[in-house]
């Protein structure tokens, strides 16, 4: 398994606007296309005005296939246009991470 870790930074006092638009339009589309959401959070301490969300995939090919399907969806393009129009985002970061061997063993024991 790999995890696509995304960190979005919003302008001060615009986080709630971004989250509301995402919840209404982005969340249903990403659930439809990406599937396994590992977590979706906002910061309460540290660097504020930040959204962190993670999506799990079987491997990089699975991620690429799912993201390509989402990118081809006209509803996703319309959502992205609204995000750009909203102007709340300052920075977007993306990292692909994978669990360590000991954590995979821990997860297997819990399943």
TAGIMO-V466464 format. One record per helix or strand of 2 or more residues. SS is the DSSP state (h for helix, s for strand). FROM is the first residue (numbers start at 1). LEN is the number of residues. Records with the same first field share a line. If there is no record, write none. Layout:
# TAGIMO-V466464
SS: FROM-LEN, FROM-LEN
This chain:
# TAGIMO-V466464
s: 2-9, 36-7, 50-8, 89-10
h: 15-20, 60-12, 74-13, 101-10
